[in-house]
């Protein structure tokens, strides 16, 4: 028996080492290769997204004041109009990209592909399923299912949406660290939890998931189980409190959406539940028309829950399956705080669902080998569902289905900004430039998994002008009756979307 220096989870021999030695390294390399094969075309896209240039502008570090500001200033220096947020780890990632690549878009997209690869590898490690030297069937299935899910088509093209995958990367790492035996594990988990919540607020789930993971540990019993759960989660809970204190100091309060109340949180959580179901379990367009009603969607979720309950009834993997369900529910609830719903928010329910699907594949195989009639039926249904979802999701990947949305937005963005550069060079101070072809927003094609394409808006163009033309004073606005005329020392740029 090979010794496992990181300790064993106890889920049927599943282990969670920090290192990924051969052949786990081969599995990890395969996951990275799959990411670049499926989404490598993103390296050719421009920097799109309303918030991308503003984040780059506010996150770049050019002096000591900028470095301090990373930890003391509001996200986007207050340019974001829908709330007040504090995400220093996200800012650091953009500062590093700007230092390495300046404004070369491929560098930012490369970072996003690597972050996605890291998330998939860590989810595979959470799935376990084999000796300390092996990735295991559950881990490989979980990683690949996560990679092919169409939720990434809404995230990867927009660098500003990196906060979700970056937060998930550190959250999955925290869960792995929490399973490590010895004193170091909880403290490493706490540090990773701090990085997770610093990337995006959803990282606040870290101490809850760490507690649940240890409480569900099959080798712990009675009071010791609850005590070990509290000990494991305590550093992460302290890290979250530290983050909230820093956030309050930076924002002059907790920030977020000003209109948030306990009642609005509960109401919004209920309203977004069907959208999270659709984006997680049966992505657009699969089953969207067949399961259009709330009742049908709820029934599908209950059916999946019953199938996994039967499949994992006596399984040593039952505890990780329960953790995955808890993670999915909490991932849905925490987004009730946002008072908005976007398809990329589902990343934090897709991740535990991918973990669950990996476990289902491995458990289905065990059910066929040693289970009773009920377990075999549940195993067959679960395996068929997972494989069908995998094939349908894979079919939506760019190498197998043409998605023109982001390519068109990228082309139009480059043309618009190139035209802006040219016209700024020709316009003296005190002049006004009117541009009517702003690539602003466009809805998805019917049946497309890409929900909304957001390329540029007024504050995006403003940030771009400040980055690329620091020697000119440029003011960008949508055309409105109350817009002041250009001052003698500035250029006014009026932008409006194409009609």
Legacy VTK file of the C-alpha trace (Angstrom):
# vtk DataFile Version 3.0
C-alpha trace
ASCII
DATASET POLYDATA
POINTS 499 float
0.000 0.000 0.000
1.417 3.372 -0.984
1.644 5.886 1.829
-0.369 9.060 1.318
1.383 12.030 2.937
-1.734 14.168 2.740
-4.025 11.768 4.489
-7.067 9.937 3.215
-10.627 11.176 3.015
-12.029 7.715 3.527
-14.390 7.767 0.544
-13.670 4.334 -0.778
-9.942 4.874 -0.669
-10.160 8.328 -2.246
-7.220 10.486 -1.276
-6.424 14.151 -1.557
-2.680 14.744 -1.687
-1.346 18.216 -2.312
1.140 16.914 -4.886
0.025 15.424 -8.174
2.656 12.764 -8.930
2.600 10.363 -11.873
0.133 9.288 -13.163
-1.998 12.020 -11.597
0.233 14.499 -13.408
-0.762 12.839 -16.677
-4.448 13.259 -15.832
-3.849 16.900 -14.917
-1.995 17.491 -18.203
-4.916 15.918 -20.054
-7.318 18.315 -18.329
-5.179 21.314 -19.330
-5.001 20.011 -22.899
-8.800 19.636 -22.968
-9.252 23.234 -21.768
-6.983 24.650 -24.471
-8.501 22.403 -27.151
-12.048 23.447 -26.304
-11.493 27.132 -25.550
-8.148 28.030 -27.093
-9.856 30.287 -29.631
-10.403 32.778 -26.797
-6.731 33.689 -27.130
-7.649 35.456 -30.381
-10.372 37.645 -28.877
-10.082 41.305 -27.947
-10.591 42.549 -24.413
-14.382 42.690 -24.228
-16.830 43.192 -21.395
-18.095 46.377 -19.783
-15.865 46.051 -16.719
-12.632 44.735 -18.226
-10.809 47.976 -19.062
-12.028 49.725 -15.870
-10.642 46.879 -13.742
-7.313 46.993 -15.581
-7.124 50.763 -15.121
-7.882 50.652 -11.401
-5.876 47.490 -10.640
-2.560 48.242 -12.368
0.374 48.895 -10.055
2.802 51.598 -11.176
3.987 52.921 -7.807
3.783 52.310 -4.057
0.464 54.160 -3.789
-1.097 51.806 -6.359
0.164 48.782 -4.400
-1.393 50.082 -1.191
-4.571 51.010 -3.039
-5.059 47.387 -4.086
-5.986 46.611 -0.477
-7.658 49.883 0.487
-9.782 50.917 -2.504
-13.182 50.015 -3.887
-13.427 47.753 -6.940
-12.978 49.790 -10.136
-12.442 52.914 -7.987
-16.206 53.361 -7.792
-16.856 53.250 -11.552
-19.217 50.286 -11.190
-22.769 51.640 -11.060
-24.700 48.676 -9.634
-23.113 48.423 -6.203
-19.942 48.816 -4.156
-17.499 45.915 -3.925
-14.039 45.082 -2.600
-12.047 42.389 -4.414
-8.303 42.876 -3.841
-7.288 39.386 -5.035
-9.093 39.929 -8.344
-7.281 43.261 -8.640
-3.923 41.594 -7.984
-4.517 39.123 -10.793
-5.232 41.975 -13.203
-2.220 43.913 -11.948
-0.011 40.894 -12.648
-1.484 40.491 -16.138
-0.993 44.173 -16.923
2.616 43.998 -15.721
3.262 40.960 -17.909
1.210 41.721 -21.011
0.338 45.436 -20.878
-2.952 45.517 -22.877
-2.258 42.492 -25.075
-5.545 40.632 -24.862
-4.150 37.120 -25.357
-2.250 37.351 -22.052
-5.407 38.013 -20.045
-7.210 35.179 -21.832
-4.268 32.846 -21.200
-4.530 33.529 -17.476
-8.248 32.714 -17.569
-7.612 29.398 -19.339
-5.006 28.464 -16.736
-7.346 29.364 -13.870
-10.070 27.189 -15.413
-7.569 24.334 -15.741
-6.617 24.704 -12.089
-10.269 24.623 -10.997
-10.889 21.421 -12.967
-7.782 19.717 -11.562
-8.694 20.593 -7.966
-12.264 19.364 -8.468
-10.793 16.122 -9.820
-8.637 15.840 -6.720
-11.706 16.412 -4.536
-13.438 13.588 -6.381
-10.590 11.260 -5.404
-11.186 7.648 -6.219
-7.971 5.585 -6.106
-4.610 5.452 -4.427
-2.547 8.525 -3.650
-0.790 8.094 -6.977
-3.902 8.099 -9.129
-6.490 10.657 -10.165
-9.257 8.044 -10.171
-12.339 7.559 -12.323
-14.473 9.928 -10.249
-11.832 12.640 -10.386
-11.282 12.375 -14.129
-15.033 12.360 -14.823
-15.641 15.347 -12.522
-12.809 17.364 -14.072
-13.860 16.670 -17.664
-17.555 17.255 -17.001
-16.692 20.595 -15.428
-14.496 21.574 -18.385
-17.110 20.838 -21.067
-19.974 22.602 -19.294
-21.255 25.518 -21.437
-21.221 27.909 -18.475
-17.633 28.712 -19.502
-18.837 30.137 -22.820
-20.275 33.012 -20.774
-17.164 33.507 -18.621
-13.930 32.894 -20.517
-14.309 35.537 -23.266
-14.701 38.302 -20.634
-11.669 38.774 -18.401
-13.744 40.833 -15.954
-15.761 37.708 -15.090
-12.599 36.042 -13.816
-13.653 36.650 -10.218
-15.925 33.607 -10.264
-13.328 31.101 -11.468
-10.582 32.629 -9.321
-12.757 32.397 -6.218
-13.637 28.797 -7.083
-9.958 27.931 -7.546
-9.090 28.983 -3.997
-12.310 27.537 -2.548
-11.578 24.078 -3.977
-8.002 24.396 -2.740
-9.285 25.260 0.737
-11.454 22.124 0.795
-8.464 19.987 -0.170
-6.322 21.644 2.498
-9.040 21.085 5.105
-8.811 17.336 4.480
-5.097 17.312 5.223
-4.164 15.650 8.488
-2.135 17.623 11.012
-2.178 21.187 12.264
-1.169 22.842 9.010
-4.280 21.840 7.045
-6.846 24.173 8.691
-4.449 27.120 8.555
-3.674 26.576 4.880
-7.427 26.260 4.299
-7.958 29.551 6.128
-5.397 31.334 3.955
-7.005 29.964 0.801
-10.459 30.963 2.072
-9.177 34.527 2.464
-7.927 34.479 -1.138
-11.254 33.042 -2.310
-13.422 35.722 -0.723
-10.904 38.347 -1.839
-11.516 37.272 -5.431
-15.307 37.331 -5.116
-17.793 37.331 -2.263
-18.949 33.762 -2.931
-15.785 32.667 -1.113
-17.711 33.322 2.080
-18.933 29.727 1.719
-15.471 28.362 2.594
-15.840 27.957 6.390
-19.316 26.431 6.034
-18.142 23.874 3.472
-15.000 23.094 5.494
-17.146 22.459 8.562
-19.582 20.245 6.654
-16.770 18.301 4.992
-15.233 17.372 8.324
-18.599 16.662 9.990
-19.380 14.263 7.148
-16.018 12.519 7.597
-16.896 8.818 8.051
-13.978 8.128 10.357
-15.044 10.756 12.867
-17.755 9.960 15.350
-20.059 11.605 17.877
-18.959 14.837 19.492
-15.489 14.466 18.053
-16.936 14.930 14.567
-18.489 18.283 15.428
-15.416 19.419 17.336
-13.097 18.560 14.464
-15.439 20.366 12.076
-15.270 23.511 14.191
-11.476 23.297 14.510
-11.059 22.832 10.751
-13.372 25.724 9.869
-12.178 28.150 12.559
-9.180 29.650 10.664
-11.347 30.117 7.562
-14.075 31.774 9.638
-11.463 34.090 11.144
-10.169 34.875 7.652
-13.680 35.804 6.510
-14.125 38.117 9.496
-10.767 39.719 8.720
-11.863 40.248 5.124
-15.183 41.793 6.195
-13.324 44.199 8.471
-11.003 45.229 5.611
-13.991 45.557 3.277
-15.865 47.757 5.741
-12.811 49.973 6.142
-12.355 50.313 2.379
-16.018 50.905 1.542
-17.158 52.701 4.674
-19.564 49.810 5.288
-20.234 46.332 3.965
-21.084 47.638 0.491
-22.758 45.366 -2.024
-26.154 46.290 -3.389
-27.650 49.166 -1.455
-31.211 47.875 -1.793
-30.478 44.495 -0.169
-32.736 43.545 2.742
-33.447 40.154 4.348
-36.817 40.080 2.590
-35.351 40.943 -0.815
-32.655 38.298 -0.308
-35.244 35.565 0.351
-37.465 36.726 -2.490
-34.629 36.908 -4.970
-33.236 33.531 -3.931
-36.611 32.004 -4.721
-36.886 33.794 -8.059
-33.432 32.764 -9.332
-33.814 29.101 -8.297
-35.292 27.982 -11.667
-32.529 29.770 -13.568
-29.843 28.077 -11.508
-31.499 24.718 -12.112
-31.606 25.279 -15.852
-28.029 26.557 -16.061
-26.670 23.749 -13.870
-28.542 20.541 -14.606
-29.718 20.997 -18.174
-27.931 23.907 -19.837
-29.466 25.809 -22.714
-30.667 24.442 -25.083
-30.835 20.897 -23.614
-34.277 20.196 -22.087
-35.006 23.941 -21.782
-38.211 23.660 -23.762
-39.190 20.284 -22.313
-38.681 21.458 -18.731
-39.857 25.025 -19.073
-42.153 25.163 -16.047
-41.040 25.648 -12.447
-42.888 22.481 -11.404
-41.123 20.346 -14.007
-37.755 21.763 -13.055
-38.375 21.086 -9.389
-39.457 17.549 -10.211
-36.256 16.972 -12.204
-34.159 18.156 -9.276
-36.051 15.917 -6.847
-35.604 12.958 -9.207
-31.860 13.550 -9.347
-31.748 13.821 -5.569
-33.634 10.534 -5.162
-31.383 8.774 -7.662
-28.256 9.836 -5.828
-29.818 8.947 -2.474
-30.446 5.378 -3.668
-27.112 5.121 -5.443
-25.044 6.316 -2.486
-27.188 4.774 0.262
-24.436 2.485 1.540
-21.503 3.900 -0.347
-18.287 5.143 1.286
-18.569 8.027 -1.201
-21.895 9.068 0.315
-20.291 11.808 2.405
-18.701 13.599 -0.540
-21.989 13.270 -2.461
-23.838 14.931 0.429
-21.204 17.655 0.525
-21.738 18.253 -3.223
-25.485 18.681 -2.709
-24.918 21.076 0.201
-22.441 23.021 -1.932
-24.963 23.294 -4.773
-27.699 24.564 -2.450
-25.406 27.061 -0.749
-24.029 28.178 -4.118
-27.561 29.006 -5.172
-28.529 30.731 -1.901
-25.458 32.954 -1.654
-26.272 34.488 -5.035
-29.538 35.712 -3.605
-27.357 38.476 -2.145
-26.581 39.796 -5.625
-30.166 40.823 -6.475
-29.317 39.827 -10.048
-28.921 36.615 -11.998
-26.362 36.007 -14.699
-25.528 32.669 -16.334
-21.923 32.742 -15.122
-23.121 32.800 -11.487
-24.033 29.144 -11.990
-20.318 28.274 -11.955
-20.631 27.756 -8.203
-23.388 25.207 -8.641
-21.838 23.643 -11.735
-18.630 22.839 -9.804
-20.285 20.679 -7.113
-22.573 19.176 -9.746
-19.487 18.127 -11.707
-18.096 16.607 -8.515
-21.345 14.723 -8.022
-21.392 13.449 -11.609
-17.874 12.095 -11.227
-18.874 10.255 -8.075
-21.990 8.929 -9.845
-19.934 7.417 -12.667
-17.664 5.586 -10.236
-20.532 4.527 -7.982
-22.581 3.310 -10.943
-19.724 1.000 -11.885
-19.558 -0.315 -8.317
-23.339 -0.810 -8.303
-23.148 -2.971 -11.428
-20.397 -5.012 -9.847
-21.713 -5.516 -6.320
-25.024 -3.686 -5.803
-28.555 -4.957 -5.476
-31.373 -4.498 -8.043
-32.379 -1.014 -6.805
-28.789 0.212 -6.793
-28.215 -1.189 -10.280
-31.298 0.579 -11.655
-30.282 3.842 -9.982
-26.744 3.361 -11.248
-27.926 2.789 -14.810
-30.165 5.869 -14.752
-27.495 8.052 -13.150
-24.777 6.894 -15.562
-27.049 7.366 -18.584
-28.027 10.875 -17.430
-24.436 11.913 -16.791
-23.189 10.535 -20.105
-26.049 12.174 -22.009
-25.354 15.527 -20.356
-21.657 15.155 -21.088
-22.268 14.500 -24.789
-24.757 17.368 -25.115
-22.445 19.771 -23.294
-19.470 18.660 -25.366
-21.500 19.275 -28.516
-21.862 22.937 -27.463
-18.092 23.420 -27.209
-16.537 25.717 -29.856
-14.689 22.961 -31.785
-18.020 21.221 -32.439
-20.501 24.105 -32.676
-19.985 27.527 -34.213
-20.534 30.427 -31.793
-20.189 33.754 -33.617
-21.284 35.989 -30.721
-17.946 36.738 -29.058
-16.020 36.718 -32.335
-18.354 39.378 -33.692
-18.147 41.401 -30.470
-14.347 41.144 -30.573
-14.189 42.297 -34.195
-16.526 45.221 -33.569
-14.625 46.189 -30.408
-11.317 46.357 -32.260
-12.877 48.413 -35.062
-14.559 50.815 -32.647
-11.482 51.394 -30.488
-9.237 51.699 -33.543
-11.573 54.343 -34.947
-11.542 56.119 -31.577
-7.722 56.190 -31.577
-7.680 57.639 -35.078
-10.280 60.307 -34.357
-8.627 61.335 -31.095
-5.383 61.870 -32.976
-7.247 64.167 -35.423
-9.340 66.104 -32.874
-7.870 69.071 -30.960
-8.705 69.881 -27.348
-12.126 71.440 -26.972
-13.562 69.254 -29.747
-16.375 66.711 -29.668
-16.376 63.275 -31.277
-19.652 61.480 -31.982
-19.506 57.713 -32.454
-22.718 55.802 -33.167
-21.454 52.248 -33.606
-20.670 51.261 -30.004
-20.832 47.425 -29.611
-22.869 47.644 -26.420
-25.181 44.681 -25.764
-26.625 41.874 -27.837
-28.860 39.012 -26.811
-28.109 35.371 -27.540
-29.175 33.532 -30.644
-32.114 31.210 -30.144
-30.805 27.972 -28.680
-27.357 29.398 -27.921
-25.732 28.755 -24.522
-24.289 32.296 -24.682
-26.841 34.406 -22.853
-25.682 37.996 -23.235
-22.764 39.580 -25.086
-21.592 42.781 -23.403
-18.689 44.374 -25.265
-18.337 48.088 -24.413
-20.219 50.828 -22.615
-19.486 54.474 -21.816
-17.328 53.877 -18.739
-15.463 51.108 -20.592
-14.448 53.522 -23.350
-13.548 56.092 -20.694
-11.163 53.631 -19.016
-9.662 52.638 -22.375
-8.982 56.279 -23.246
-7.260 56.867 -19.908
-5.109 53.767 -20.390
-4.110 54.321 -24.016
-4.120 58.133 -24.165
-2.865 59.272 -20.756
-1.566 62.521 -22.281
-5.079 63.607 -23.362
-7.991 64.610 -21.195
-10.926 62.648 -22.564
-14.509 62.566 -21.273
-16.815 59.831 -22.565
-20.590 59.836 -22.222
-23.772 58.576 -23.760
-25.586 61.422 -25.566
-27.886 63.128 -23.065
-29.418 66.605 -22.903
-27.575 67.375 -19.649
-24.066 66.497 -20.903
-21.852 69.616 -20.592
-19.978 70.655 -23.741
-16.272 69.936 -24.048
-14.000 72.127 -21.954
-11.081 73.848 -23.707
-8.587 71.331 -22.317
-10.515 68.136 -23.067
-12.100 66.094 -25.823
-15.714 65.032 -25.395
-16.592 61.628 -26.887
-20.302 60.864 -27.296
-20.939 57.165 -27.846
-24.164 55.380 -28.689
-24.984 51.854 -29.861
-25.781 51.138 -33.474
-29.547 51.302 -34.090
LINES 1 500
499 0 1 2 3 4 5 6 7 8 9 10 11 12 13 14 15 16 17 18 19 20 21 22 23 24 25 26 27 28 29 30 31 32 33 34 35 36 37 38 39 40 41 42 43 44 45 46 47 48 49 50 51 52 53 54 55 56 57 58 59 60 61 62 63 64 65 66 67 68 69 70 71 72 73 74 75 76 77 78 79 80 81 82 83 84 85 86 87 88 89 90 91 92 93 94 95 96 97 98 99 100 101 102 103 104 105 106 107 108 109 110 111 112 113 114 115 116 117 118 119 120 121 122 123 124 125 126 127 128 129 130 131 132 133 134 135 136 137 138 139 140 141 142 143 144 145 146 147 148 149 150 151 152 153 154 155 156 157 158 159 160 161 162 163 164 165 166 167 168 169 170 171 172 173 174 175 176 177 178 179 180 181 182 183 184 185 186 187 188 189 190 191 192 193 194 195 196 197 198 199 200 201 202 203 204 205 206 207 208 209 210 211 212 213 214 215 216 217 218 219 220 221 222 223 224 225 226 227 228 229 230 231 232 233 234 235 236 237 238 239 240 241 242 243 244 245 246 247 248 249 250 251 252 253 254 255 256 257 258 259 260 261 262 263 264 265 266 267 268 269 270 271 272 273 274 275 276 277 278 279 280 281 282 283 284 285 286 287 288 289 290 291 292 293 294 295 296 297 298 299 300 301 302 303 304 305 306 307 308 309 310 311 312 313 314 315 316 317 318 319 320 321 322 323 324 325 326 327 328 329 330 331 332 333 334 335 336 337 338 339 340 341 342 343 344 345 346 347 348 349 350 351 352 353 354 355 356 357 358 359 360 361 362 363 364 365 366 367 368 369 370 371 372 373 374 375 376 377 378 379 380 381 382 383 384 385 386 387 388 389 390 391 392 393 394 395 396 397 398 399 400 401 402 403 404 405 406 407 408 409 410 411 412 413 414 415 416 417 418 419 420 421 422 423 424 425 426 427 428 429 430 431 432 433 434 435 436 437 438 439 440 441 442 443 444 445 446 447 448 449 450 451 452 453 454 455 456 457 458 459 460 461 462 463 464 465 466 467 468 469 470 471 472 473 474 475 476 477 478 479 480 481 482 483 484 485 486 487 488 489 490 491 492 493 494 495 496 497 498
